[in-house]
Structure formats: structure tokens, C-alpha cells
Amino acid sequence: MILLVLLASILILGVTVYQYDEQTQDYNLQRFERKESTATQIIDLELSNKTTYPVNTENLYKIFKERIYEISSINRLNISIYDLNGNLLVSSITNAFEETNIGPLSYNVLKDLAQNSNHRIVKTRVEDGNGYQSSYSYINDPKFKRIGIVEFQFTQDNSEIEYELREFISRLSLVYLLMLIIAIALAYFLSSYITKSIKSISDKMGQTQLNQRNEKILLNAASSEIEILVDAYNNMIDQLEESAIKLAKSEREQAWREMAKQVAHEIKNPLTPMRLSVQSFERKFNPEDENIREKLSEYSKTLIQQIDVMSAIASAFSDFAKMPTQNKEEIEVISVIKLAIDIFNDECVRFQSEEKELFAFLDKTQLIRVLTNLVKNALQATEETENPEIIVDVSSESEFLKISVSDNGKGIANELKELIFEPKFTTKTSGMGLGLAMIKNIIEAYDGNISFTSEKNKGTTFTVILPKK
């Protein structure tokens, strides 16, 4: 209702202004034509009866030298008379012969006048905010021979009409403002009356939640349409309660399934490099090597580290809400990362850092899990690369620790970049797609973040930012 009243007000205002403008133009045109007709008759009468001079072009100046001012004053028109070549002969305009005022008629005016079937043309122009209408026609002698050109110029003064328009619009605006206020009041009370019962229903709907017992709606003296809506809502409450029970049961089952998948994935991650490490040690084992004890110690330390990771995961399995549990302690990051990537025993995996020592308060086990996942993904991405190269870079940036894992593998397609951290999403033929999602949760638990850049068939770089404290 409010919109209709407002739209009607704008349309009527536009139509009013347009109508006033049309009427003003018609009025000025008719007024100008009447004045022009009268002035033309006076000029013809002057040439026919009153002049003592021979009626020709040369004598037009003498005939109208004084008379033109009187004709101009009577009809309130500016009158200028030209010869047939457009040169000014006489004019009622003061100082008309000065260069800055009136010059010869343009070629276009002479051409248009000669080609017009009525031998009359009208030109309109605006100067300094004032409108001017000028008409050009031929002056004929008593034998209808052309002897000159007369210009009638009419100045449009629309100030009075514009004032009346402003007055009318102001009064009309007051009327429509009053109508708009009335429409707002009516719309408010009418909508309040119609939606009184619906308000009660909407309040109940706003309080409806899946995880609590919801009350049914009881209304008295409601319309039949509202009663149908209330019955539908009450039926929905019954169905919602049944669905909530089923959903809770399904969520518990789904949570344990996801838990099992995550645990299996996390335990499987260190098993692959451990197997490779054992096989490599078996091939290279030489009991006569004088450094065999040091190598055995290093090999044992690497395996124990990965076993500790699996042990921590198994310990956390009993409490899903605490997986993975943070155990912050000050660790030397460089040595931990070197130890974490040594297990892969692959020449294409290289470590680089400008820092010799770098300390941070982190969970050592979780840091190893993050590195193991990223390096393993990089190795899988470079399986079909001729000269694979994986670089683990560690640096310090103010209060933060930056770890980047770069590879020259197949990269990640643009359409898959938004899904890369989604649980269960994977581009591999095997695996559960939980690795990146889990390490993202670990990193965000430290108020850190993980991001990546990738280019198809050129490689991928994962960057991890962690606070040192």
C-alpha cells in the first residue's frame, strides 16, 4: 500500500510537470503566431497604402526606419529586416548594427527559407537561460515580388508559469505526504490485525530447536486458515522429535566411524616410511662396519620416534574429544624436523634452513605428524616426475615459525583447490582423504594457519605458519 501511494505520487508529479511544459510550449507558440500575424499585416499595409517611397529593396530602410519601432512596441516583438542576400537593413533592436549583436543571416537560414513550401521557417534558441523564438519570412511588394526578409523575434518569459507550477507542486506534495502518512498508519494496523495469530506461530517457530523438546501451539478463535497452519506445525513438532532421536543415534555412529577412519589413517602414515627404512637398513646392513653401532642407534631412534607417534594416537583413541591432545613443550625445531624426514630415506627429499637452531613451544609428536603427512603427499605427487625434488624449508619470521614443503610434481587443478582441506576428499586412488584435514585442525589448534600455492604440472608448495609461543 505504501509503495503504491509513493509510486502514484511520483507518477502524478512527473505527468504534471510534463503537462505544464507541453502547455507552456503550445501557449508560447500560439502567442508568437498571433503576434507575428498582426505584425505581418501591419507591414503589408504599410507597403501597400501608406508609403510614398517606391516599394523595392533599396527603400525598405527608408520606409521602416522610424515605423519599425512602433510596430515592435505594439506587438512586443523584436523586428529585423534584411535584403534577399541576408544583409541587415533595419532593426528595432538597439545597437543592432554593432558587430557583437546582429550580423548577416547565415547561408543555412537563407537556404531553408528558400526551400520551405510556406516560405517561412521558425528557429528556437536558448541564451543565458532565456528562450528565444525567431521566424523568418519574405517581404513582398504589392505585386508579390520578393524584396526582403523579415525576422520576428519573441522572447519567452515563463517565470509566471514556473512560479504557478512550483506552487501547485508544493500543494500537491503536501496532499500526497498526508496520504502517505495515512497509508503507513493503515498498513501498520491492517497488517497487525491480519498477522496477530501468525505472530504467535512465528514466535513458537523461532524457539524451535532440534536438540530440545518443543512445545505445540494452542490458539483459540483462530481462522480456519490459521488452524491448518497450526495443525501442520504441531505435526512437524512430532516428526521433528522422532527425527532428532534418529539423528542423534546416527551422529554417534558416524562419529565413531570417522574416529576409526582417522585413527587408521594416522597409524598407517608412519608405517610406510618405517617399512622402507627397515628394508633399506636390511640391504645396507654390514656387521663389519666400524660405524655400525652409530647407524643402528640412529635407525632405532627413527623407528622409536614413529612408534611414539602411533602410541600417542592409540592412547587418544579412548577419548575422541581430546584427539589430538596438545602437549606443548619447548623443542628444538630444526633437529626434530630433520629426524622426521630422515625416515623417508629418499634422495629427492632435501632439507634446507638458514637457522642452525630454532626453539618453539609445540607438541613434538604433532609436529612430526604434520611433516610426515606433507612429505608423504609430496612424494606421491612426484611419483610420475622424471627428476623428483622435494624441499623442506624452515625459517623464522618474528614471533612465528614458517615451514614450507615444496615439490615439482603434478600440481593441483584449479577446480580442486577449494576442496583440498575437506575431509574425505582425495585425488589418489587409495587413502581416506583425512590427512590434510587433520593436520589443518592441528595447526589451527595452535592459532596457526596452513596455505598452499600450486601450478598444474609444475608443482605445489604447502606453507605452515606456527607461533613460537
C-alpha positions in Angstrom: 0.0 0.0 0.0 2.8 2.4 0.9 4.7 1.6 -2.3 1.6 2.1 -4.4 0.9 5.5 -2.9 4.5 6.6 -3.3 4.6 5.3 -6.9 1.4 7.1 -7.7 2.8 10.4 -6.2 5.9 10.2 -8.3 4.0 9.4 -11.5 1.4 12.2 -11.0 4.3 14.6 -10.2 6.0 13.6 -13.4 2.9 13.8 -15.5 2.1 17.2 -14.0 5.5 18.7 -14.9 5.3 17.2 -18.4 1.8 18.6 -18.9 2.7 22.1 -17.7 5.8 22.0 -20.0 3.6 21.0 -23.0 1.0 23.7 -22.3 3.7 26.3 -21.9 5.2 25.5 -25.2 1.8 25.4 -27.0 0.9 28.7 -25.3 4.1 30.4 -26.3 3.9 29.1 -29.9 0.3 30.3 -30.3 1.1 33.6 -28.8 4.0 34.1 -31.0 2.0 33.2 -34.1 -0.7 35.8 -33.2 1.9 38.5 -32.7 3.7 37.5 -35.9 0.4 37.6 -37.9 -0.5 41.0 -36.6 2.9 42.5 -37.3 3.0 41.0 -40.8 -0.4 42.6 -41.6 0.9 46.0 -40.5 4.0 45.6 -42.6 1.9 44.6 -45.7 -0.5 47.5 -45.0 2.5 49.9 -44.7 3.9 48.8 -48.1 0.5 48.8 -49.9 -1.0 52.2 -48.9 1.0 54.4 -46.5 4.4 54.7 -48.0 5.4 57.4 -50.5 8.6 55.6 -51.5 8.8 53.2 -54.4 8.4 49.7 -52.9 11.7 47.9 -53.5 14.6 46.5 -51.6 16.6 49.8 -51.6 13.8 51.7 -50.0 13.0 49.3 -47.2 15.3 51.1 -44.8 13.6 54.5 -45.6 10.1 53.0 -45.3 10.6 51.4 -41.9 13.4 53.5 -40.4 11.0 55.0 -37.8 7.9 52.9 -38.3 9.7 49.6 -37.2 10.0 50.8 -33.6 6.3 51.5 -33.4 5.3 48.1 -34.8 7.8 46.4 -32.5 6.4 48.2 -29.4 2.8 47.4 -30.3 3.4 43.7 -30.8 6.2 43.3 -28.3 8.4 41.7 -30.9 12.0 42.4 -32.0 11.8 43.0 -35.7 14.7 42.9 -38.2 14.5 43.4 -42.0 17.2 42.0 -44.3 17.7 42.2 -48.1 17.5 39.0 -50.1 21.2 38.3 -49.5 20.7 38.3 -45.7 22.3 41.7 -45.1 20.7 43.7 -42.3 18.8 46.8 -43.4 16.9 48.0 -40.4 16.1 46.6 -36.9 14.1 47.5 -33.8 17.0 46.1 -31.6 19.1 48.8 -30.1 22.7 48.9 -31.5 21.7 46.1 -33.9 24.4 47.1 -36.4 27.3 46.6 -33.9 29.3 43.5 -34.8 28.6 41.8 -31.5 24.8 42.0 -31.9 23.2 41.1 -35.3 25.2 40.0 -38.4 24.0 38.9 -41.8 21.7 35.9 -42.0 23.5 32.5 -42.3 23.6 30.5 -45.5 21.6 27.8 -43.8 18.7 30.1 -42.9 18.6 31.5 -46.5 18.7 28.0 -47.9 16.0 26.7 -45.6 13.7 29.6 -46.2 14.0 29.3 -50.0 13.3 25.5 -49.9 10.3 25.8 -47.5 7.0 25.4 -49.2 5.4 28.1 -47.0 8.4 30.4 -47.3 8.5 30.6 -43.5 10.8 28.9 -41.0 11.0 29.0 -37.2 14.2 28.8 -35.2 14.5 28.3 -31.4 17.5 29.0 -29.2 18.4 29.5 -25.6 20.9 32.2 -24.4 21.7 32.9 -20.8 18.8 30.9 -19.6 16.3 32.8 -21.7 14.4 31.2 -24.6 14.0 32.9 -28.0 11.8 32.0 -30.9 12.5 33.6 -34.3 10.6 33.3 -37.5 11.9 34.2 -41.0 9.6 35.0 -44.0 9.8 37.0 -47.2 8.6 40.6 -47.7 6.6 41.1 -50.9 5.7 44.2 -52.8 2.1 44.8 -53.8 2.8 42.7 -57.0 4.0 39.8 -54.8 7.6 40.2 -55.8 10.2 39.3 -53.1 12.0 42.4 -51.9 13.4 41.4 -48.5 13.3 39.1 -45.5 11.7 39.9 -42.1 12.7 38.3 -38.8 10.3 38.4 -35.9 12.0 37.5 -32.6 9.9 36.6 -29.5 11.4 36.4 -26.0 9.8 33.7 -23.9 9.1 34.7 -20.3 7.9 31.6 -18.4 8.6 32.9 -14.9 5.0 33.4 -14.0 4.1 29.9 -15.3 7.0 28.4 -13.5 6.0 30.1 -10.3 2.5 28.7 -10.6 4.0 25.2 -11.3 6.1 25.4 -8.1 3.1 26.5 -6.1 1.0 23.7 -7.5 3.7 21.0 -6.9 4.2 22.2 -3.3 0.5 21.9 -2.5 0.3 18.6 -4.3 3.3 17.3 -2.3 1.6 18.2 1.0 -1.5 16.3 -0.1 0.5 13.2 -1.0 2.6 13.5 2.1 -0.6 13.4 4.2 -1.8 10.4 2.1 1.5 8.6 2.6 1.2 9.1 6.4 -2.4 7.8 6.3 -1.3 4.8 4.2 1.6 4.0 6.6 -0.9 4.0 9.5 -3.5 1.9 7.7 -0.9 -0.6 6.5 0.5 -0.9 10.0 -2.8 -1.5 11.7 -4.1 -3.7 8.9 -1.0 -5.9 8.9 -1.1 -6.1 12.7 -4.7 -7.3 12.6 -4.0 -9.9 9.9 -0.8 -11.2 11.4 -1.8 -11.3 15.1 -2.2 -15.0 15.0 0.7 -15.5 12.7 2.9 -13.7 15.3 2.2 -16.3 17.9 3.1 -19.0 15.4 6.3 -17.3 14.3 7.4 -16.9 18.0 7.0 -20.6 18.5 8.8 -21.4 15.3 11.7 -19.1 16.3 12.1 -21.0 19.5 12.0 -24.4 17.7 15.3 -26.3 18.1 16.3 -29.8 17.1 18.1 -30.6 20.4 15.3 -29.8 22.8 11.7 -30.6 23.5 9.5 -28.1 21.6 6.0 -27.0 22.7 3.0 -27.3 20.5 0.8 -24.3 19.6 -2.6 -23.8 21.1 -4.7 -21.0 19.7 -8.3 -20.0 20.4 -10.7 -18.4 18.0 -8.3 -18.6 15.0 -9.4 -18.6 11.4 -9.6 -21.8 9.5 -6.5 -21.0 7.5 -4.5 -20.3 10.7 -5.8 -23.6 12.2 -4.5 -25.5 9.2 -1.1 -23.8 9.7 -1.1 -24.6 13.5 -2.0 -28.3 12.8 0.8 -28.5 10.3 3.3 -27.0 12.8 2.2 -29.4 15.6 2.6 -32.4 13.2 6.0 -31.1 12.3 7.0 -31.0 16.0 6.0 -34.7 16.4 8.0 -35.6 13.4 10.9 -33.4 14.5 11.1 -35.2 17.8 11.3 -38.6 16.1 13.9 -37.3 13.7 16.0 -35.8 16.5 16.2 -39.2 18.2 17.2 -40.9 14.9 19.7 -38.2 14.1 21.4 -38.3 17.5 21.9 -42.1 17.1 23.2 -41.7 13.5 25.6 -38.9 14.6 27.1 -41.1 17.4 27.6 -43.9 14.9 29.0 -41.6 12.3 31.4 -40.0 14.8 32.8 -43.4 15.8 33.2 -44.4 12.2 35.0 -41.2 11.4 37.1 -41.7 14.5 38.1 -45.2 13.3 39.0 -43.9 9.9 41.2 -41.1 11.3 43.0 -43.5 13.7 43.6 -46.0 10.9 44.9 -43.2 8.6 47.2 -41.7 11.2 48.6 -45.1 12.2 49.1 -46.0 8.5 51.1 -42.8 7.8 54.3 -43.8 9.7 54.1 -47.5 8.8 55.0 -46.8 5.1 58.3 -44.9 5.8 59.1 -47.4 8.7 58.8 -50.3 6.3 61.0 -48.5 3.7 63.5 -47.7 6.5 63.7 -51.4 7.6 64.1 -52.6 4.1 66.8 -50.1 3.4 68.6 -50.9 6.7 68.4 -54.6 5.8 70.0 -54.1 2.4 72.8 -51.8 3.8 73.5 -53.7 7.0 77.1 -54.7 7.3 78.1 -56.2 10.7 81.8 -55.5 10.0 81.2 -51.7 9.5 83.1 -49.8 12.3 80.2 -47.3 12.5 77.5 -50.0 12.7 76.6 -49.1 16.3 76.0 -45.4 15.5 73.9 -46.3 12.4 72.0 -48.8 14.5 71.3 -46.2 17.1 70.2 -43.6 14.6 68.0 -46.2 12.9 66.5 -47.2 16.3 65.8 -43.6 17.2 64.0 -43.0 14.0 61.8 -46.1 14.5 61.1 -45.2 18.1 60.0 -41.7 17.1 57.4 -43.1 14.7 56.3 -45.7 17.2 55.8 -42.9 19.7 53.5 -41.2 17.2 51.4 -44.3 16.8 51.4 -44.8 20.5 50.1 -41.3 21.1 47.3 -41.8 18.5 46.3 -45.1 20.1 46.3 -43.5 23.6 44.0 -40.7 22.4 41.5 -43.2 20.8 39.8 -43.6 24.1 38.7 -40.0 24.2 37.5 -38.7 20.8 37.1 -35.1 22.1 40.8 -35.0 23.1 42.2 -36.2 19.8 44.8 -34.9 19.1 45.8 -33.6 22.6 48.2 -30.8 22.8 51.3 -31.2 25.0 53.3 -28.0 24.5 56.9 -28.1 25.4 60.0 -26.2 24.2 61.6 -28.2 21.4 64.4 -27.5 19.0 62.5 -27.5 15.8 65.4 -28.0 13.3 66.6 -31.3 14.8 63.0 -32.6 15.1 62.2 -31.9 11.5 65.5 -33.4 10.3 64.7 -36.5 12.3 61.2 -36.6 10.9 62.2 -36.5 7.3 65.2 -38.9 7.7 62.8 -41.8 7.9 61.8 -41.4 4.3 65.4 -42.3 3.3 64.9 -40.8 -0.2 67.5 -38.7 -2.0 64.8 -36.4 -3.6 63.8 -35.2 -0.1 66.1 -32.3 0.9 66.1 -30.1 4.0 67.3 -26.5 4.0 67.3 -23.7 6.5 69.3 -20.6 7.3 68.7 -21.3 11.0 71.1 -23.5 13.0 68.8 -23.7 16.0 65.1 -22.7 16.3 63.1 -23.1 19.5 59.3 -23.1 19.8 56.7 -24.3 22.3 55.0 -27.1 20.3 53.9 -30.7 20.6 56.8 -32.7 19.2 54.6 -35.6 18.2 52.1 -33.5 16.4 54.8 -31.5 14.6 56.2 -34.9 13.3 52.7 -35.9 12.2 52.3 -32.7 10.2 55.7 -33.1 8.5 55.1 -36.8 7.8 51.8 -36.1 6.1 53.1 -33.2 3.9 56.3 -35.0 2.8 54.3 -38.2 2.1 51.8 -36.3 -0.1 54.7 -34.6 -1.9 56.3 -38.0 -2.6 53.0 -39.3 -4.0 52.6 -36.1 -6.2 56.1 -36.7 -7.7 55.7 -40.4 -8.5 55.5 -39.8 -12.2 58.1 -37.0 -12.3 61.3 -37.8 -14.0 63.6 -35.9 -11.6 61.5 -35.5 -8.4 62.6 -32.9 -5.9 61.1 -32.2 -2.5 62.4 -29.3 -0.4 61.6 -28.8 3.3 62.5 -25.3 4.3 62.3 -23.9 7.8 62.6 -20.2 8.7 61.9 -17.7 11.5 59.6 -14.7 11.0 59.4 -12.5 14.1 57.2 -14.4 16.6 56.3 -17.1 14.1 57.8 -20.3 12.7 57.4 -20.9 8.9 57.7 -24.4 7.4 57.3 -24.9 3.7 57.2 -28.2 1.8 57.7 -27.8 -2.0 57.6 -30.4 -4.8 57.9 -30.4 -8.6 55.1 -32.9 -9.0 51.8 -32.8 -11.0 50.3 -29.9 -9.0 46.6 -29.4 -8.1 43.9 -28.4 -10.6 42.2 -25.1 -10.1 38.8 -26.7 -9.7 40.1 -28.8 -6.8 41.9 -26.1 -4.8 38.9 -25.2 -2.7 38.3 -28.9 -1.7 41.9 -29.8 -0.8 41.4 -29.5 3.0 37.9 -31.1 3.0 37.6 -34.4 5.0 37.3 -37.5 2.8 38.5 -35.6 -0.3 41.4 -37.2 -2.1 42.8 -37.2 -5.6 44.6 -40.5 -5.0 43.2 -43.9 -5.9 43.8 -45.1 -2.4 43.6 -43.4 1.0 40.7 -41.8 3.0 41.4 -38.2 2.3 41.8 -37.3 6.0 45.5 -36.4 6.2 45.3 -32.7 5.2 42.1 -32.1 7.1 43.6 -33.5 10.3 46.9 -31.5 10.1 44.8 -28.4 9.3 43.0 -29.0 12.6 46.2 -29.5 14.4 47.8 -26.3 13.1 44.6 -24.2 13.7 44.6 -25.5 17.3 47.9 -23.7 17.8 46.4 -20.5 16.3 48.5 -21.1 13.2 47.5 -21.5 9.6 48.3 -23.6 6.5 48.1 -22.5 2.9 49.3 -23.6 -0.5 50.2 -22.5 -3.9 50.1 -24.8 -6.9 50.5 -24.8 -10.7 49.4 -27.6 -12.9 52.3 -29.9 -13.9 54.9 -27.6 -12.2 54.5 -28.3 -8.5 52.9 -27.4 -5.2 54.2 -25.6 -2.1 52.5 -26.0 1.3 53.3 -23.3 3.9 52.7 -23.7 7.6 52.8 -20.7 10.0 53.0 -21.6 13.7 53.5 -19.2 16.7 56.7 -19.9 18.7 54.9 -19.5 22.0 
